[in-house]
């Protein structure tokens, strides 16, 4: 039962931020088309650097829309 709850909990955490309207256009303060750790932290104060790095699949130091959708998953 615990194995079933872990993915469900991750989905709730990830979708909660986006339910509040936090998408790339909203979070991208400098409008460069990507979200920096600082921009994400302003929108999601509890996000960790580890979560950011895990989402940054191309290791660019910024998150594109696809990567942003995976934060917290």
C-alpha positions in Angstrom: 0.0 0.0 0.0 2.8 2.4 0.8 4.3 1.9 -2.7 1.0 3.0 -4.2 0.9 6.1 -2.0 4.4 7.5 -2.8 3.7 8.2 -6.5 0.3 9.6 -5.7 1.8 11.9 -3.1 4.4 13.1 -5.6 1.7 13.8 -8.2 -0.3 15.9 -5.7 2.8 18.0 -4.8 3.7 18.6 -8.4 0.3 19.4 -9.6 -0.5 21.6 -6.6 1.9 24.3 -7.8 0.5 24.2 -11.3 -3.0 24.4 -10.0 -2.1 27.8 -8.6 -1.1 29.0 -12.0 2.6 28.6 -11.7 3.7 27.9 -15.3 6.8 29.0 -17.2 5.3 32.3 -18.3 4.3 33.2 -14.8 7.5 32.2 -13.1 10.0 33.4 -15.8 10.5 36.9 -14.3 13.2 38.0 -16.8 11.2 36.5 -19.8 14.1 34.6 -21.2 12.1 31.5 -21.8 13.6 29.5 -18.9 13.2 29.4 -15.2 16.3 29.9 -12.9 16.5 28.5 -9.4 16.0 32.0 -8.1 12.8 32.4 -10.1 11.5 29.0 -9.0 12.3 29.7 -5.4 10.3 33.0 -5.6 7.3 31.0 -6.8 7.8 27.9 -4.7 9.8 28.8 -1.6 10.0 25.2 -0.4 11.7 23.9 -3.5 15.1 22.4 -2.9 18.2 22.7 -5.0 18.2 18.9 -5.3 14.7 19.0 -6.8 15.8 21.8 -9.2 18.9 19.9 -10.3 16.8 16.6 -10.8 14.4 18.5 -13.0 17.2 20.2 -15.0 17.7 17.2 -17.3 20.0 19.1 -19.8 22.1 20.6 -16.9 21.7 24.0 -18.4 21.2 25.7 -15.0 17.6 26.7 -16.1 14.4 24.8 -16.5 12.5 24.8 -19.8 8.7 24.2 -19.8 9.1 20.3 -20.0 11.6 20.3 -17.1 9.5 22.7 -15.0 6.6 20.3 -15.3 8.7 17.6 -13.5 9.7 19.6 -10.4 8.7 17.7 -7.4 7.8 14.5 -9.2 
